[in-house]
Amino acid sequence: MTATEELARTALHEVAPDADLDTLRSDDDLRETLHLDSLDFLQLVELLSERSGQRIEEEDYPHLATFARTVTFLGTSRAEEPPG
């Protein structure tokens, strides 16, 4: 497991401690599968942002829809993106 995957799994476990993350498929919708309400999702965003050192804007939320997309998003260096 990569450091980014571990970061995402740890944050998910904190937000949804009763969820069985071992059965979570990489393409499952996180909010639906883990029954995250909007406050849970915002807590997840805060944890990921703080721990990754990346600012996560509301426009980035679709990149956090699944575990695989979250890992890819966090693994992509925001500094390499062209200015928008």
DARA-V259330 format. One record per run of one state. SS is the DSSP state (h for helix, s for strand, l for the rest). FROM is the first residue (numbers start at 1). TO is the last residue. If there is no record, write none. Layout:
SS;FROM;TO, SS;FROM;TO
This chain:
l;1;2, h;3;15, l;16;20, h;21;23, l;24;28, s;29;29, h;30;33, l;34;37, h;38;52, l;53;57, h;58;64, l;65;65, s;66;66, h;67;75, l;76;77, h;78;80, l;81;84
